[in-house]
Amino acid sequence: MPAQIKFVDNAEKEPVIKGTPRIPKQFSKKMVSMDGTTVVYYIHKEWGYKHRLWPVMDMFNLHPVYPEFCEIKIPIERID
């Protein structure tokens, strides 16, 4: 009996992010420029992957003090 090969497409589809993500404060950081005009948000890398936020995460722009945090390219809501 010949062996049968079954191909399974396990490629995950890119998640659709609707609305503003609500991220706990222990998994997010906020940096504001000196004049207050520019705001940059950072998110914990593992937490972001776990919650399917990788399409909006910039893994090459890390937080200057906490390297386990990377920039998130959309505004977020930080919750307690």
Buried (B, 14 or more C-beta within 10 A) or exposed (E): EEEEEEEEEEEEEEEEEEEEBEBEEEBBBEEEEEEEEEEBBBBBBEBBEEBEBBEBBEEEBBBEEEEEBBBBEEEBEBEE
